[in-house]
Amino acid sequence: MTENKTDYETATFANGCFWCSEAVFKRLKGIKSVLPGYSGGQVKNPSYEQVCSGRTGHAESIQIEFGPKVISFEKILDIFWRTHDPTTLNRQGNDVGTQYRSAIFYHDLKQKEIAEESRRELENEGVYKNPIVTEITPFNNFYVAEDYHKNYYDEHRDAPYCSYIIDPKVHKLLLNYENDVRAEYK
C-alpha cells in the first residue's frame, strides 16, 4: 500500500520541554514524524534563546504527523494528558516560564471539539486534584527548532536531564501504553 499525504493528519502540542514530548510521541505506532519547535507566539522564526526569554509568546512545542487509521487523535490526546501535568500554569517540573505552558493548538474544529471533550472527561472523572489549565487554542504557526534539538533524547541518553526527567516519561509510556508502542522501542 502506498502512502498518501491525505493518509496523515497534523497535531501540535505544548507540554513542557519538547525533548520530553518528542521522545514520548516518536515511540508510538502510527506516528510518521515528530518535530520539536515553537508555536503560539508572535515572533517569526524565533531562536531557542529568544523563546527562553519568555518574550516571544511561543511555547516549546511538538508537531506530530500521524496516521489516524493507526492511532486516533483521541489516543494521542490521552497520552498528551497523562505524560505531563496539565494543572501547572507555565511550568513543568523545574522548567518554568510561559514557554513551558500546556497547550493544544487545534488545526480544525474537529480537533477543537475532541480536545474540549477530552478535557471535560478528565475533569469529570477527577483525574487531577487541581483544575486543568491547558490552553485549547487555534493553531496559527509552528517554527521548527534548531537541529541540535531534534532526537535529543535518543542521541543524549546519558545526559542528566534525559536520565532524570525524560526516562521516567518514556517508562510511563511503555508501562501504560505498551500496545501502542512501536516494536523497536519496547
C-alpha positions as CSV (number, residue, x, y, z in Angstrom):
1,M,0.0,0.0,0.0
2,T,1.4,3.4,-0.9
3,E,1.2,6.3,1.5
4,N,-0.6,9.4,0.5
5,K,-0.4,12.8,2.1
6,T,-4.1,12.6,2.9
7,D,-3.4,9.5,5.0
8,Y,-1.9,11.7,7.7
9,E,-3.1,14.5,9.9
10,T,-1.2,17.1,12.0
11,A,-1.4,17.7,15.7
12,T,0.5,20.4,17.6
13,F,1.0,20.4,21.3
14,A,3.0,22.2,24.0
15,N,3.5,20.2,27.2
16,G,6.8,21.3,28.7
17,C,10.2,20.6,27.3
18,F,10.0,19.5,23.7
19,W,12.8,17.0,24.2
20,C,10.5,15.1,26.5
21,S,7.5,15.3,24.2
22,E,9.4,14.2,21.1
23,A,10.9,11.2,23.0
24,V,7.4,10.0,24.0
25,F,5.4,10.6,20.8
26,K,8.0,9.3,18.4
27,R,7.7,5.9,20.0
28,L,4.1,5.4,19.1
29,K,2.7,3.3,16.2
30,G,1.1,5.5,13.6
31,I,3.3,8.5,14.1
32,K,5.1,9.4,10.9
33,S,7.1,12.3,12.3
34,V,7.6,14.4,15.4
35,L,9.3,17.8,15.2
36,P,10.3,20.0,18.1
37,G,9.7,23.6,17.6
38,Y,7.9,26.8,18.7
39,S,4.3,27.6,18.5
40,G,1.7,30.1,19.7
41,G,3.7,33.3,19.7
42,Q,4.0,36.4,17.6
43,V,7.7,36.4,16.7
44,K,8.6,34.9,13.3
45,N,11.3,32.3,13.1
46,P,12.4,32.6,16.8
47,S,15.6,31.1,18.1
48,Y,15.7,28.9,21.2
49,E,17.3,31.8,23.1
50,Q,14.5,34.2,22.1
51,V,11.8,31.7,23.2
52,C,13.7,31.0,26.5
53,S,13.5,34.7,27.3
54,G,9.7,34.4,27.6
55,R,9.1,37.5,25.4
56,T,8.1,35.8,22.1
57,G,4.8,34.3,23.2
58,H,5.9,30.9,21.9
59,A,5.8,27.7,23.8
60,E,8.2,24.8,23.2
61,S,6.0,22.6,21.1
62,I,5.9,19.5,19.0
63,Q,4.3,19.0,15.7
64,I,3.2,15.4,15.0
65,E,2.2,13.9,11.7
66,F,0.1,10.8,12.4
67,G,-2.0,8.2,10.6
68,P,-5.5,8.3,12.1
69,K,-6.1,4.8,10.8
70,V,-3.4,3.5,13.1
71,I,-3.6,6.0,16.0
72,S,-6.5,8.3,16.7
73,F,-6.3,11.9,17.8
74,E,-8.2,10.8,20.9
75,K,-5.4,8.3,21.8
76,I,-2.8,10.9,21.1
77,L,-4.6,13.3,23.5
78,D,-4.9,10.7,26.1
79,I,-1.1,10.2,26.0
80,F,-0.6,14.0,26.0
81,W,-2.7,14.5,29.1
82,R,-1.0,11.6,31.0
83,T,2.6,12.3,30.2
84,H,2.8,15.8,31.7
85,D,1.0,17.8,34.4
86,P,-1.8,19.9,32.7
87,T,-2.6,21.6,36.0
88,T,0.5,23.7,36.4
89,L,0.5,27.1,34.8
90,N,3.6,27.9,32.8
91,R,5.6,25.1,34.4
92,Q,6.6,21.5,34.0
93,G,8.8,20.4,36.9
94,N,11.8,22.7,37.2
95,D,11.1,24.2,33.7
96,V,9.4,27.5,34.4
97,G,8.0,30.2,32.1
98,T,5.3,30.7,29.5
99,Q,7.4,28.8,27.0
100,Y,6.6,25.6,29.1
101,R,2.9,26.1,29.2
102,S,0.5,23.3,28.4
103,A,-1.4,23.9,25.1
104,I,-3.3,22.1,22.4
105,F,-3.1,24.1,19.1
106,Y,-6.0,22.7,17.2
107,H,-5.9,22.6,13.4
108,D,-9.6,22.3,12.7
109,L,-13.0,22.4,14.5
110,K,-13.0,18.6,14.9
111,Q,-9.7,18.7,16.8
112,K,-11.1,21.5,19.0
113,E,-14.2,19.6,19.8
114,I,-12.3,16.4,20.6
115,A,-9.8,18.3,22.8
116,E,-12.5,20.1,24.7
117,E,-14.5,16.8,25.2
118,S,-11.3,15.1,26.4
119,R,-10.6,17.8,28.9
120,R,-14.2,17.7,30.2
121,E,-14.0,13.9,30.7
122,L,-10.8,14.2,32.7
123,E,-12.3,17.0,34.8
124,N,-15.5,15.0,35.4
125,E,-13.5,11.8,36.3
126,G,-11.5,13.8,38.8
127,V,-8.2,12.5,37.3
128,Y,-6.3,15.5,38.6
129,K,-6.6,17.1,42.1
130,N,-6.2,20.6,40.7
131,P,-8.0,22.2,37.7
132,I,-6.6,21.7,34.2
133,V,-5.0,24.9,32.9
134,T,-4.2,23.6,29.4
135,E,-5.0,26.1,26.6
136,I,-7.1,24.9,23.7
137,T,-6.4,27.4,21.1
138,P,-6.3,27.7,17.3
139,F,-3.1,26.8,15.5
140,N,-1.5,29.8,13.9
141,N,2.2,29.0,13.5
142,F,4.9,26.5,14.1
143,Y,8.6,27.1,13.6
144,V,10.9,24.0,13.6
145,A,13.6,24.1,16.3
146,E,17.3,24.2,15.6
147,D,18.8,20.8,14.5
148,Y,20.5,20.2,17.8
149,H,17.1,19.8,19.5
150,K,15.9,17.0,17.1
151,N,16.2,13.4,18.5
152,Y,17.8,14.9,21.6
153,Y,16.8,12.1,24.0
154,D,17.9,9.3,21.7
155,E,21.2,11.0,21.0
156,H,22.0,12.1,24.6
157,R,20.6,9.2,26.8
158,D,23.4,9.6,29.3
159,A,22.8,13.4,29.9
160,P,21.4,14.0,33.4
161,Y,18.2,15.7,32.0
162,C,17.5,12.7,29.9
163,S,18.2,10.2,32.8
164,Y,16.2,12.1,35.4
165,I,13.4,13.8,33.5
166,I,12.8,12.1,30.2
167,D,13.4,8.4,31.2
168,P,10.5,8.3,33.7
169,K,8.1,9.7,31.0
170,V,9.2,7.1,28.5
171,H,8.9,4.3,31.1
172,K,5.4,5.5,32.0
173,L,4.5,5.4,28.3
174,L,5.9,1.8,28.0
175,L,4.1,0.7,31.1
176,N,0.7,2.3,30.3
177,Y,0.6,2.1,26.5
178,E,2.6,-1.0,25.6
179,N,0.2,-2.0,22.8
180,D,0.6,1.4,21.2
181,V,4.5,1.5,21.2
182,R,6.5,0.6,18.2
183,A,8.3,-2.8,18.5
184,E,11.7,-1.3,18.1
185,Y,11.2,0.8,21.3
186,K,10.0,-2.0,23.6
